[in-house]
Amino acid sequence: MEPHCPRCGQDIVQRVRRRGLLDHLLSIVYIYPFRCQVCFHRFSTFQWGVRYVKHAREKSQHDRIVTRFQITFAGNGIDGSGMVTLVSLGGCAIETDAKLSSGQILQLQLKTSDRDPAVAVDAAVVRGVRSPVVGLQFLRFRMEERERLSQFVRDLRTTQQQR
């Protein structure tokens, strides 16, 4: 049984890396840390008899969802556009012809719908470039924009699970 977030009640959670001595000690008695993919709340919960295998390669704190929609971005004298190919609550992967480099800070407009205004991300950092694909991590956006992105991701996940 998947755990539910104690803050928002959603079952869209992901197990996250243990931090510190307390998390490591609690895992001995089957208490593991999770992060809600909807409200970002980090919590621990009991899972009797479950042992997790450590995967050193996995860094993402959020589930990535395959999608395709337009994005525009600006920052550091660069204006550009592209297509989002993967999205999560923590960031996205885009395809673009723009010359971006790791560490650049950008403002984003995510055009998730033809009928609604774009989701505005006030600050995102370029985490990786493997042309033409660029990985972006969302750093800062207004609460109402975060909620709109959260609703979009939730709807996208539901649609994909029904297929």
N, C-alpha and C positions, 0 to 999 in steps of 0.2 A: 504494500500500500504506500503510495506516494504521500509524503508529508504535505501539510497545508500551511501557508503563511499565517502566523498568529496575528499579524497586523491587518491584512486585507482579506484573509480567508481563501485566497486563490491556491490552486494546487500546481501552478506553474512555477516550480522551484528547481534549483540545480544545486547539487552538492558542490561545496567550494573547499578550497585548500584549508587545512588546519593552520591556525596561527597561534603560536605560543604554547607554553607548557600546559596550560589548562585544557586547551582543545585536544592536545595529544593524550592527556590523562583521561579525559572524558570518553575518548574513542575506545579505550580499553573496555568500558562498560556500555558500548554501543550507542553513545551519544555523539552525533556528528553535526558539523556546521553546514548550513544551507543558505542560499540567497534567493529571495523571491524575484522572479523575472518581471513582475508587474510593478511592485512598489520599491524594489531594491533592498528591502529589509533583510538583514543578516540575522539568523537565529539558529539555535541548536535544538535537535529533537532526538528522542530515543527510537532506535530501530533494532529491536531484539533479533539477535542472530545474524545480522547483516555485517559483512566485512567488505570494505572497499579496497580495491587494488589501486595503488598509487600509479598514476600515469604522468610521468615527468613532462611529457610533451604538451599536455593540455594547459593553456594559459587563460583561456576565455572564461569570464565570470558569467556570461550570458549565452543562451542558446542562439545560434545563428539560423535565420530562416531565408531560404532561397526566394527571391522576388525579382521584380524588374520595374523600376520607376525612375523618373528624372530627378536630377539634383543639380543645383547651381551652387557655386562657392566663390568666396572672395577673401583676400587677405594677403598681406605682404606684397602688394602690388600685382597680385595675380587675380584675374577673374576667369572663371571657367565653368564648364558644365560636363555632365556625364550621365551614366546610368548606374543606379544602385543595383547590385546583384545579390548581395547578402545584407541582411539587416538584423540587428538585435537592439536591446535597450541600451547597450553600452557603446555601440558604434556600428559601422557599416563597411562594406567593401564596394568600391565603385570602379567602373571602367571609364577612363578619360584619356584624352590626348594631351591634356595640360601637363606641363613639366613641374611636378611637385617633388619635394624631398622630405625625408623624415625630419620631424621636429617642427615643421611649419604649422602655424596656428591659422585656422580658417573659420569664417562664418559660413553656415550652410543654410540652404533652403531645400527641404525634402518635399518634392511634389508627389505625395502619396495618393492623391485623388484628383480627378478632373473637376470635381464640384466644390472641394474645400480648399481654403488657402494653404499654402505650403507650411510645413512644420519648420519653425525657425530654431536653429541651433546657434547660440551666441558664440560658442567657442568649441572647436574640435581640433585635435592634433593629428598630423599625419604620422602613423605608426610604422608603416612599411610601404615600399614601392617595389612592385615587380611589373613593370610596364606591360600592358596598359592598366593593370589593376593596382589600386591604391587602397590601403587599409586606414580607416579613420576611427579615432576614439572620441566619443562625445565627452566634453569636459563641463560645459555649462549651458543651461538653457532654462527659461522661465518655467515655473511649475505647471502652468496651463499647457505649455508646449510639450513638456515631458508627459503629461497626462494624455495628450492627443497622440503622441508617439506610442505610448503604452497601449492605448486602445487599438491603434492600427496594428501593432504587433500581435495583440491578443486575437483580433479578428482574422488576421492572416494565418495564425497558427490554427484557429478553429476551422477555417476554410480548407487548409491543407490536410488536417486530420480527417475531414469528412470525405476526402477523395479516396 
